[in-house]
Amino acid sequence: MKKINSAWKAALLVSLIVWGCKKQEVEDQSEISITPYEKAAPTNNVVFGGTSTYVVFAWNDLGMHCLNPTYDKMVILPPYNNLKVQVVKRGKVPSLVTAGLTVSYSIDNNTYSAGKQNYGQFWTYAQQLFGVTLPLNIGLTGNGLSGKMVAETGFFSADGIPVVPVYDNGVKDPYQQATITVKDGAGKIVATTKTVIPTSDEINCAQCHGNSKIDAFDDILTKHDLAHSTNLMGSKPVLCAQCHASPALGAPGDGSSKYLSQAIHGFHAKTGATCYNCHPGETTKCSRSARHTSADGNCTACHGSMANVASTIDAGRVPWENEPNCVSCHKSVSGVETGTTLYKNAHGHGNLFCSACHGSPHAMIPSLIAKDNYQAIQYQGSKRPVKTIGSCGVCHNSSRGGDGTIQNFAQKHGGANPKIKIACITCHTEITTETAKWPHAFQWSNSGGVR
């Protein structure tokens, strides 16, 4: 029995590796229609990182983390990025696993942050700004640019990673990439993957503030002092969240000032500024999902105008904690309604986070940035077109598998030894034909193969 079991495992492992490293058999692709704005960027050198026992999914919890370019004057956000990981033990009914495994992360070609541009100022002024003295290249939570992730309930996490958008060779790139490595109790690597850990300092206040005689941040502090009788210019460096509460930093503010988001959006709504004037940006694309991106990042479709962002906070909404959810647009589909739970914290099929299959907020698969699509290609086994993990539109001219019947599906994709392997077999060793058990209960719209 042991010999049979070992042979089965070996055969499955070989088949998975072959499936992951080569393009799988596909059909109906000549019918696929992809409009220009929906073309996902392809990525190369993708290697299937799972085994016959485990696969791993990883993501960051925002589409783009921002950080200040300097820390000696006015500071909005520190270098602070998060990663989340879920490890799946494959099976007819897969399960999420944390016990007996260790998960580590490292930032590709990026091993330090201090000493690059002016980011070292963060460590110089950490005590004055955040009340802590930090070793170089260690963030506010004690994490560096590589290390072990913490096992939590159903997932692993690493918060406060002080990554900056510059490689060790000096090249600037906001779409930094992390390698995730999973090891068993014996120290053997059992699964790997890569995910984007994005960060940008494109907070371009100089578009409107400052001039040839005064720095943009100094200009803002000077005007704030004149308007509100403060002494910020004499207190540099100043953390905005010391007075203006910012849930993004867990900062309660001084109790007498507006939320930082309310103050900034409310003021700039009257100046004719647009979202990308402050949020990354004209160069860095904060919102880069192929289905959710327009010239302005499509920000207002979900978040409303800047005036609306401010007025809803004034009416009681808590910024960063009460935000739009997917059901606002994607109605009447199982699992889309998450109530007050944010997309980045919500769970779906098999208790996976929504982000595990759909990608990070603002960078949902398919993405216009190639590296965002790494895991979709890794687990779909096909490069044309990139789709959300599990979508039939990878091979068919419909996200729901074309006009075929469930009998046709069962003959080609169902059971424990399917003729054509699909993304479901990434986690499942046997694929059921009960569509009610599929992601979103197979209720998502037929998008013509472009979902």
C-alpha positions in Angstrom: 0.0 0.0 0.0 2.8 2.4 0.8 4.5 1.7 -2.5 1.2 2.5 -4.4 0.7 5.6 -2.4 4.3 6.8 -3.1 4.0 6.1 -6.8 0.7 8.0 -6.9 2.3 11.0 -5.2 5.3 10.9 -7.5 3.1 10.7 -10.6 0.9 13.6 -9.3 3.9 15.7 -8.5 5.3 15.2 -12.0 2.0 16.0 -13.6 1.6 19.2 -11.6 5.1 20.4 -12.4 4.7 19.7 -16.1 1.3 21.4 -16.0 2.7 24.4 -14.2 5.8 24.9 -16.4 4.2 24.3 -19.8 1.1 25.7 -21.4 -1.8 23.4 -20.8 -4.1 22.2 -23.6 -6.5 25.0 -24.4 -9.6 25.3 -26.6 -11.8 27.9 -28.1 -9.2 30.6 -27.9 -9.8 31.9 -31.4 -13.1 33.2 -30.1 -11.7 35.2 -27.2 -12.3 38.9 -27.5 -10.2 41.2 -25.3 -10.7 44.9 -25.6 -7.5 47.1 -25.4 -8.2 48.3 -21.9 -8.7 44.8 -20.7 -5.4 43.4 -21.9 -3.4 42.1 -19.0 0.3 42.5 -19.0 2.0 39.1 -19.4 4.9 38.1 -17.1 7.7 35.7 -17.9 9.8 33.2 -15.9 6.9 31.9 -13.9 7.5 28.5 -12.3 4.9 26.4 -10.6 5.8 26.6 -6.9 3.5 24.0 -5.4 3.9 20.3 -4.6 1.6 17.3 -4.5 0.8 18.4 -1.0 0.9 22.2 -0.7 0.3 25.4 -2.6 0.7 28.9 -1.4 -1.1 32.2 -2.1 0.3 35.6 -1.2 -0.7 39.3 -1.6 -0.3 42.7 0.0 -3.3 44.2 1.6 -3.4 47.4 -0.5 -3.0 48.1 -4.1 -0.3 50.7 -3.4 1.4 51.7 -0.1 2.6 55.2 0.0 5.6 56.7 1.9 7.2 60.1 2.2 10.2 60.9 0.0 11.7 62.8 3.0 11.2 62.8 6.8 12.8 66.0 8.0 9.9 68.3 7.5 6.3 67.1 7.0 5.5 63.4 7.3 2.2 61.8 6.1 3.2 58.1 5.9 6.3 56.1 6.9 7.8 53.1 5.0 5.3 50.5 6.0 4.0 47.6 3.9 2.2 44.4 4.7 2.1 40.8 3.3 -0.4 38.1 3.9 -0.1 34.4 2.9 -2.4 31.4 3.0 -1.0 27.8 2.6 -3.4 25.2 1.2 -3.1 21.5 1.8 -4.4 19.9 -1.3 -7.2 17.3 -1.2 -10.6 16.5 -2.4 -11.6 19.0 0.2 -8.6 21.2 0.6 -7.7 22.8 3.9 -5.8 25.8 5.1 -2.7 25.0 7.2 -0.5 26.9 9.5 0.7 24.3 12.0 4.0 22.5 11.3 5.0 25.1 8.6 7.2 28.1 8.5 6.8 30.9 6.0 9.4 33.4 5.1 9.6 36.4 2.8 12.3 38.4 1.1 12.2 41.4 -1.3 13.8 40.5 -4.6 17.0 42.6 -5.3 16.2 44.8 -2.3 17.9 44.1 1.0 18.1 47.6 2.6 16.3 50.9 2.7 18.4 53.4 4.7 21.0 54.9 2.4 18.7 55.1 -0.6 17.7 58.6 -1.6 16.5 60.4 1.5 14.7 57.4 3.1 17.3 57.1 5.8 15.8 60.2 7.4 13.0 57.9 8.6 15.4 56.2 11.0 17.1 59.5 11.9 13.8 61.0 13.1 11.9 57.9 14.1 12.1 58.9 17.8 10.8 62.4 17.2 8.1 61.3 14.8 6.9 57.9 16.2 8.4 57.7 19.7 10.7 54.8 19.0 14.4 54.3 18.2 14.9 51.8 15.4 17.9 49.9 14.0 18.5 50.8 10.4 16.3 48.9 7.9 13.9 47.7 10.6 10.3 49.0 10.5 7.9 50.1 13.1 6.7 46.6 13.9 10.2 45.1 14.1 10.2 43.6 10.6 13.0 44.0 8.0 13.2 43.4 4.3 13.3 39.6 4.9 12.2 37.4 7.7 9.7 34.9 9.0 5.9 35.5 8.9 3.7 35.2 11.9 1.1 32.3 11.9 -2.4 33.6 12.6 -5.8 31.9 12.3 -5.8 30.5 8.8 -3.0 32.7 7.4 0.5 34.1 7.9 1.3 37.8 8.1 4.2 40.2 8.1 3.3 43.9 8.8 5.3 47.1 8.7 7.9 46.0 6.2 10.0 49.1 5.5 10.4 48.5 1.8 11.2 51.5 -0.5 10.8 51.7 -4.3 14.5 51.5 -5.1 16.5 48.3 -5.8 20.0 47.8 -4.4 21.4 48.7 -7.8 19.7 52.2 -7.6 16.9 51.5 -10.1 13.5 52.9 -9.0 10.5 50.7 -9.3 7.3 51.1 -7.2 6.2 47.5 -8.0 8.7 45.7 -5.7 8.3 41.9 -5.6 8.5 39.5 -2.6 9.4 35.9 -2.8 7.5 33.7 -0.4 9.0 30.4 0.8 7.1 27.7 2.7 9.0 25.0 4.6 7.8 22.0 6.6 9.0 20.9 10.0 12.1 19.3 8.6 13.1 22.5 6.8 12.2 21.2 3.3 10.7 23.7 0.9 7.2 22.6 0.1 5.8 25.7 -1.8 7.0 29.0 -3.2 5.4 32.0 -5.0 6.0 35.7 -5.7 3.8 38.7 -5.1 4.0 42.4 -5.6 4.7 44.5 -2.5 4.1 47.9 -4.0 5.3 51.2 -2.5 5.5 54.7 -4.0 6.7 58.1 -2.8 4.8 59.9 -5.5 3.1 62.3 -3.1 3.7 65.2 -5.4 2.7 68.2 -3.3 5.1 70.3 -5.4 2.5 70.3 -8.2 0.7 73.0 -6.4 2.8 74.0 -3.3 6.1 75.8 -3.1 8.2 77.5 -5.7 11.8 78.2 -6.5 12.3 80.0 -3.2 10.5 77.6 -0.8 10.2 73.8 -0.6 6.7 72.4 -1.0 6.5 70.9 2.5 7.8 74.1 4.1 5.2 76.0 2.1 2.4 73.8 3.4 3.6 74.1 7.0 4.0 77.9 6.7 0.4 78.3 5.4 -0.9 75.9 8.1 0.7 78.1 10.7 -0.8 81.3 9.3 -4.3 79.7 8.9 -4.5 77.9 12.3 -2.0 79.7 14.6 0.2 76.6 14.9 4.0 76.5 15.1 4.7 73.6 12.7 7.7 75.3 11.1 9.4 75.5 14.5 8.5 71.9 15.3 10.0 70.0 12.3 9.8 67.2 11.6 6.0 67.1 12.0 3.9 64.0 11.7 0.4 65.1 10.4 -1.2 62.3 12.4 0.0 63.7 15.7 -3.0 66.1 15.4 -5.2 64.7 12.6 -6.3 61.1 13.4 -5.3 58.5 10.9 -6.6 54.9 11.2 -4.1 53.9 8.6 -1.4 54.5 11.2 -3.5 53.6 14.2 -3.1 57.3 15.3 -5.9 58.8 17.3 -4.8 62.4 16.8 -5.1 65.1 19.4 -8.9 64.8 19.7 -9.7 68.3 18.5 -8.7 68.1 14.8 -10.4 66.5 11.8 -9.4 63.1 10.5 -6.4 63.6 8.2 -8.4 62.1 5.3 -11.2 64.6 6.0 -9.0 67.6 6.2 -6.9 66.8 3.1 -9.8 65.8 0.8 -12.1 68.5 2.1 -9.5 71.3 1.5 -8.4 70.0 -1.9 -11.9 69.5 -3.2 -12.1 73.3 -3.4 -8.9 73.6 -5.4 -9.7 71.6 -8.5 -7.2 68.9 -7.6 -7.7 65.3 -8.9 -7.1 62.0 -7.1 -3.8 61.3 -9.0 -2.4 64.7 -8.1 -1.6 63.3 -4.6 -2.2 59.5 -4.8 0.2 57.6 -7.0 -0.1 58.8 -9.8 0.8 59.9 -13.2 3.9 57.7 -13.1 2.9 55.0 -10.6 -0.4 53.5 -11.2 -2.1 53.0 -7.9 -5.2 51.5 -9.5 -4.0 49.1 -12.2 -6.6 46.4 -12.5 -7.4 46.0 -16.1 -11.2 45.9 -15.4 -11.2 48.8 -12.9 -8.8 51.4 -14.4 -9.6 54.6 -16.3 -7.6 57.7 -16.8 -8.0 58.9 -13.2 -7.7 55.4 -11.8 -11.4 55.0 -11.6 -11.2 56.3 -8.0 -14.5 58.2 -7.9 -16.5 55.2 -9.2 -16.0 53.6 -5.8 -14.9 56.3 -3.4 -16.9 59.2 -4.7 -15.6 62.7 -5.4 -13.1 64.3 -3.0 -15.9 66.4 -1.6 -17.9 63.3 -1.0 -15.0 61.5 0.7 -14.8 64.5 3.2 -18.5 64.9 3.7 -19.1 61.3 4.5 -16.4 61.4 7.2 -18.1 64.5 8.6 -21.3 62.5 8.7 -19.7 59.7 10.7 -17.8 57.4 8.4 -14.4 56.3 9.6 -11.8 56.6 6.9 -9.8 53.4 6.1 -12.4 51.4 8.2 -15.6 52.1 6.4 -15.0 52.0 2.6 -17.0 50.9 -0.5 -17.4 47.2 -1.1 -17.6 45.0 -4.2 -21.4 44.4 -4.1 -21.9 48.1 -5.0 -21.3 47.1 -8.6 -21.2 43.2 -8.5 -24.7 42.6 -7.4 -26.7 39.3 -6.7 -23.7 37.0 -6.8 -22.9 34.6 -4.0 -20.1 35.7 -1.7 -19.8 39.2 -3.0 -21.7 40.9 -0.2 -19.3 41.3 2.7 -21.2 43.8 4.8 -19.0 46.0 6.8 -16.0 43.8 6.2 -13.5 45.4 3.8 -12.5 43.5 0.7 -8.9 43.1 2.0 -10.2 41.4 5.1 -13.0 39.4 3.5 -13.1 35.6 3.0 -14.7 33.5 0.2 -14.5 30.1 -1.3 -12.8 27.6 1.0 -12.2 30.4 3.5 -9.5 31.8 1.3 -9.2 35.6 1.5 -10.8 37.2 -1.6 -7.4 38.6 -2.4 -5.9 35.1 -2.7 -7.8 34.5 -6.0 -8.7 38.0 -7.1 -5.5 39.9 -6.2 -4.8 42.9 -4.0 -7.2 45.9 -3.8 -6.7 48.3 -6.7 -4.6 45.6 -8.4 -7.3 42.9 -9.0 -6.4 40.2 -11.6 -5.9 40.7 -14.5 -3.6 43.6 -13.9 -1.9 46.0 -16.4 1.3 45.5 -14.5 3.0 42.2 -15.4 4.3 41.2 -11.9 0.8 41.4 -10.4 -0.3 38.5 -12.6 2.5 36.1 -11.5 0.3 33.8 -9.4 -2.6 33.8 -11.9 -0.2 32.5 -14.5 1.5 30.2 -12.0 -1.7 28.4 -11.1 -3.7 28.7 -14.3 -1.0 27.0 -16.3 -1.7 29.2 -19.3 -0.6 32.7 -20.4 -3.5 33.7 -22.6 -5.4 35.4 -21.4 -4.7 36.2 -17.7 -7.8 35.8 -15.6 -8.9 35.6 -12.0 -7.8 32.2 -10.7 -10.5 29.8 -11.4 -12.1 31.6 -14.4 -13.0 29.4 -17.4 -12.2 32.4 -19.6 -8.5 31.4 -19.5 -9.2 28.8 -22.2 -12.8 29.4 -23.3 -14.5 32.3 -25.0 -16.6 32.8 -21.8 -15.7 33.2 -18.2 -18.4 30.5 -17.5 -17.0 27.9 -19.9 -18.9 28.7 -23.1 -22.1 27.0 -24.0 -21.0 23.5 -22.8 -23.0 21.4 -20.4 -21.9 20.0 -17.1 -21.6 16.6 -18.8 -19.0 18.1 -21.1 -17.2 19.6 -18.2 -17.2 16.3 -16.3 -15.8 14.4 -19.3 -12.9 16.9 -19.7 -12.2 18.5 -16.4 -14.1 16.6 -13.7 -13.0 13.8 -11.3 -9.6 12.9 -10.0 -7.9 12.3 -13.3 -9.2 15.0 -15.7 -8.3 14.9 -19.4 -7.5 18.7 -19.2 -6.3 20.1 -16.0 -7.6 23.5 -14.9 -6.8 26.0 -12.1 -9.2 24.2 -9.7 -6.7 21.3 -9.5 -4.2 23.7 -7.9 -6.0 23.0 -4.6 -8.4 20.2 -5.3 -7.3 16.6 -6.1 -10.8 16.0 -7.5 -13.2 18.4 -9.1 -16.9 18.2 -8.4 -19.6 18.9 -10.9 -21.8 20.5 -8.3 -21.5 24.0 -9.4 -23.1 25.3 -6.2 -19.8 24.4 -4.5 -17.7 26.4 -7.0 -16.4 29.9 -6.3 -19.4 32.3 -6.1 -21.6 29.2 -6.7 -20.9 29.7 -10.5 -23.1 32.8 -10.4 -20.6 35.3 -11.8 -21.6 36.9 -15.1 -20.7 35.6 -18.5 -18.2 38.2 -19.5 -17.3 36.8 -22.9 -14.0 35.5 -21.8 -12.7 38.8 -20.5 -13.5 38.7 -16.8 
